[in-house]
Amino acid sequence: MKVRIKWVEGVSFLAQTESSHGILMDGSAEGGGRNLGPRPMETVLAGTGGCTAYDVVTILRKARQDITDCVVELDAERAAQDPKVFTRIHFHFVVTGRGLDSTHVERAIQLSARKYCSASIMLGKTAAISHDFEIREEGAAREARGASEAQG
């Protein structure tokens, strides 16, 4: 896997991936940036979330679970001193589907965390990583959205 990072200006950088995609990264105004894109460490965290979500969805589909949505919310803390590595990362999964089995969901998350998600396993060398999840029934999720839209 190869990625090319090109300096644009100030503290803006364009990442060009081997799969022909671009990601513009920039710093905050306090750091000399113009806030044109995510910070580099935000992209590390986002990549980790994408990696584990990919695993969980794939594992649940292979287990013939009727999954219709998967959201992973990550909450992380970094060290106060340089290098400001991640010291704590919490993954909260919201998995939606029809008749999902919590045992399968928990197993999928654990397999990703312990075996498949190279990003989170790598970050686990410096960060305490925790996970939790909630399961939402597809029909109930639609009804809840419909009720909130009707009230708004």
Secondary structure, DSSP 8 states (H G I E B T S, - for coil): --EEEEEEETTEEEEEETTS-EEEE---GGGT----S--HHHHHHHHHHHHHHHHHHHHHHHTT-EEEEEEEEEEEEE-SSSS--EEEEEEEEEEEEES--HHHHHHHHHHIIIII-HHHHHHTTTSEEEEEEEEEEHHHHHHHHHHHHHH-
